[in-house]
Amino acid sequence: MTIAPLETRYAGCRFRSRLEARWAVFFNTLGIKWEYEPQGYAVGPDKHPYLPDFLLPELNTFVEVKGDAERLDTRLLVNLAREHGEVPFTLVLGPVPTMNPGKVPTHALFTPVFDFADYTGADSPQRSIVDTAFTALEKLTRDEQDAVKAVMHHQGRVRVAVHQAFFVGAGGNWALMPFGNPNTFWTPEKILDPGSVWPIIPQPRLKTAYEAARSARFEHGEQG
């Protein structure tokens, strides 16, 4: 039997579940800007309606929050990554994990990948997308934006892979760091719980953010 999510108010938003609100607490603790359900899309050959849970504009990333693997439709995530290159990455977040000593939790990051065979040279569109993968589009020149969009919307060459990724911060700025070989055959259970990794540098603020999200109760209005 599946238990229905409980709607929750936090930070001026009405979330569809407490899990979504807890991830908003996580983002706020780290100072990561977020937008809740900013825009819906029609994705895939059947134009299925899909509404991403969050947009992280500074990380150029959509976020899908799921507490139950049975509700995770990976086809929607793949089609979103292929068809909407203005935001090329989709992060999938399950239950808020515990950060064990010396390790950081990883999360599944759907990323577009390309066939480089027909693109060579420093000025190719493919090189542009690699060089600007983690840069917000508004920070690029118009020509760079056009190159990125051209490649991202080239349906015949865009594939989607799944990486393990972790949050990493330095100087108050946060990023998502994918690592390892991408695996396009992850099960929904693996997507929601991809494990942990030993970081290069300690991330004490990250531990605080996970703890804040896990401990948020929301019994008293929007205070969390």
VMD Tcl script that draws the C-alpha trace (Angstrom):
set ca {
  {0.00 0.00 0.00}
  {1.38 3.40 -1.04}
  {0.90 6.29 1.38}
  {-0.16 9.58 -0.21}
  {2.30 12.49 0.24}
  {1.36 15.19 2.74}
  {1.18 18.74 1.36}
  {3.50 21.11 3.24}
  {4.03 24.87 3.36}
  {7.55 26.25 3.62}
  {9.35 29.40 2.44}
  {6.17 30.79 0.92}
  {5.53 27.69 -1.21}
  {2.95 24.96 -0.97}
  {4.84 21.74 -1.64}
  {3.15 18.54 -2.70}
  {5.08 16.57 -0.08}
  {7.20 17.04 3.01}
  {10.09 15.42 1.17}
  {10.07 18.24 -1.39}
  {9.98 20.79 1.44}
  {12.93 19.09 3.15}
  {14.99 19.39 -0.02}
  {14.07 23.07 -0.15}
  {15.50 23.33 3.37}
  {18.66 21.64 2.09}
  {19.02 24.13 -0.77}
  {18.36 27.10 1.52}
  {20.95 25.91 4.04}
  {23.59 25.84 1.30}
  {22.44 29.11 -0.27}
  {21.49 27.42 -3.55}
  {18.80 29.36 -5.41}
  {15.73 27.32 -6.35}
  {12.37 27.70 -8.05}
  {9.51 25.34 -7.27}
  {7.59 23.87 -10.24}
  {8.63 26.75 -12.50}
  {7.29 25.42 -15.82}
  {5.70 22.33 -17.34}
  {6.76 20.62 -20.57}
  {5.35 18.21 -23.13}
  {8.05 15.56 -23.60}
  {8.65 12.49 -25.72}
  {6.98 11.35 -28.94}
  {3.58 11.26 -27.20}
  {4.05 14.79 -25.74}
  {3.44 13.59 -22.22}
  {2.98 16.48 -19.74}
  {5.79 16.73 -17.22}
  {6.36 19.28 -14.46}
  {9.84 19.22 -12.84}
  {9.73 19.72 -9.07}
  {12.56 22.29 -8.90}
  {14.81 24.36 -11.09}
  {18.26 25.27 -9.75}
  {19.01 28.19 -12.11}
  {22.62 28.72 -10.99}
  {23.41 25.02 -11.53}
  {21.47 24.78 -14.80}
  {19.66 21.76 -13.35}
  {16.12 20.46 -12.97}
  {15.33 18.43 -9.85}
  {12.90 15.53 -9.55}
  {12.05 14.45 -6.00}
  {10.67 10.97 -5.40}
  {10.28 9.06 -2.15}
  {9.02 5.92 -3.86}
  {10.75 4.09 -6.73}
  {7.38 2.91 -8.08}
  {6.49 6.52 -8.91}
  {9.72 7.28 -10.77}
  {9.23 7.38 -14.55}
  {12.73 7.49 -16.03}
  {11.38 7.90 -19.56}
  {10.16 11.38 -18.67}
  {13.59 12.31 -17.31}
  {15.37 11.00 -20.42}
  {13.03 12.86 -22.77}
  {13.36 16.06 -20.74}
  {17.18 15.90 -20.96}
  {17.08 15.23 -24.70}
  {14.53 17.84 -25.67}
  {15.09 20.82 -23.37}
  {18.75 21.68 -23.66}
  {18.42 25.11 -22.08}
  {18.54 23.18 -18.78}
  {20.63 20.14 -19.67}
  {20.82 18.30 -16.34}
  {18.17 16.60 -14.21}
  {19.01 15.66 -10.63}
  {16.93 12.94 -8.96}
  {16.61 13.16 -5.18}
  {15.14 10.44 -2.99}
  {14.80 10.43 0.80}
  {17.28 12.79 2.46}
  {20.35 10.66 3.27}
  {22.60 10.63 6.31}
  {26.11 11.94 5.65}
  {28.51 9.40 7.14}
  {31.93 10.47 8.47}
  {34.45 11.02 5.68}
  {31.93 10.51 2.88}
  {29.40 12.54 0.93}
  {26.10 11.17 -0.41}
  {25.75 10.89 -4.15}
  {22.63 11.42 -6.22}
  {21.61 10.37 -9.72}
  {22.22 13.02 -12.38}
  {20.72 12.53 -15.84}
  {23.10 14.10 -18.34}
  {23.14 14.37 -22.14}
  {26.04 12.67 -23.92}
  {27.07 12.96 -27.55}
  {28.67 11.23 -30.48}
  {31.84 13.23 -31.18}
  {32.69 11.50 -34.45}
  {31.57 14.30 -36.77}
  {32.66 17.20 -34.55}
  {36.33 18.09 -34.42}
  {38.32 21.22 -33.77}
  {38.34 23.82 -31.04}
  {35.51 25.84 -32.60}
  {33.00 23.00 -32.98}
  {29.58 23.16 -31.28}
  {30.52 20.01 -29.41}
  {33.55 21.70 -27.86}
  {31.32 24.60 -26.81}
  {28.93 22.35 -24.91}
  {31.81 20.66 -23.09}
  {33.46 23.92 -22.13}
  {30.22 25.50 -20.92}
  {28.42 22.51 -19.42}
  {28.30 23.95 -15.92}
  {27.80 27.60 -16.90}
  {24.39 29.26 -16.80}
  {23.31 30.22 -20.32}
  {22.81 33.87 -19.46}
  {26.55 34.11 -18.68}
  {27.52 33.03 -22.21}
  {27.79 35.10 -25.36}
  {24.92 34.89 -27.84}
  {27.04 32.73 -30.20}
  {27.91 30.35 -27.35}
  {24.25 30.10 -26.36}
  {23.26 29.30 -29.95}
  {25.98 26.63 -30.18}
  {24.89 24.99 -26.94}
  {21.22 24.97 -27.94}
  {22.00 23.66 -31.42}
  {23.84 20.66 -30.04}
  {21.36 20.01 -27.23}
  {18.40 20.01 -29.64}
  {20.12 17.77 -32.21}
  {17.88 14.78 -31.48}
  {19.77 12.32 -33.66}
  {22.95 12.71 -31.64}
  {21.77 13.29 -28.10}
  {21.81 10.33 -25.74}
  {21.20 10.40 -22.00}
  {23.31 8.72 -19.34}
  {23.06 8.56 -15.56}
  {26.00 9.61 -13.38}
  {26.61 9.52 -9.70}
  {27.03 13.14 -8.60}
  {27.65 14.93 -5.33}
  {27.35 18.49 -4.07}
  {30.65 20.28 -3.60}
  {31.24 23.83 -2.40}
  {34.10 26.28 -2.26}
  {34.05 29.95 -1.36}
  {30.29 29.95 -0.84}
  {29.57 28.59 -4.35}
  {28.08 25.15 -4.87}
  {28.20 22.79 -7.83}
  {27.23 19.26 -8.76}
  {30.19 17.02 -9.53}
  {29.48 13.92 -11.67}
  {32.05 11.14 -11.54}
  {32.68 7.59 -12.70}
  {31.39 5.88 -15.80}
  {27.80 6.73 -16.72}
  {25.34 3.87 -16.54}
  {22.13 4.10 -18.55}
  {20.61 0.95 -17.03}
  {20.13 1.93 -13.40}
  {17.04 0.59 -11.67}
  {14.67 3.11 -10.05}
  {15.81 1.85 -6.63}
  {19.45 2.52 -7.54}
  {18.56 5.97 -8.91}
  {17.00 6.96 -5.58}
  {19.91 5.52 -3.54}
  {23.15 5.66 -5.56}
  {25.49 5.45 -2.55}
  {28.30 7.69 -1.29}
  {31.88 8.63 -2.14}
  {35.02 9.80 -0.35}
  {35.40 13.53 -1.17}
  {38.69 15.20 -1.96}
  {38.13 17.90 0.65}
  {35.90 17.89 3.76}
  {32.45 19.45 3.40}
  {31.18 20.27 6.92}
  {28.55 22.73 5.65}
  {27.13 19.98 3.47}
  {26.66 17.78 6.53}
  {24.80 20.63 8.22}
  {22.48 20.95 5.20}
  {21.57 17.25 5.17}
  {20.96 17.31 8.91}
  {18.76 20.42 8.63}
  {16.68 18.79 5.88}
  {16.29 15.52 7.77}
  {15.28 17.23 11.01}
  {12.73 19.67 9.51}
  {9.27 18.96 10.96}
  {6.98 21.70 9.55}
  {4.47 21.51 12.38}
  {4.39 25.30 12.79}
  {3.50 26.98 9.53}
  {6.37 27.94 7.28}
  {9.21 27.84 9.79}
  {10.39 24.33 8.97}
}
mol new
graphics top color blue
foreach p $ca { graphics top sphere $p radius 0.5 }
foreach p [lrange $ca 0 end-1] q [lrange $ca 1 end] { graphics top cylinder $p $q radius 0.2 }
display resetview
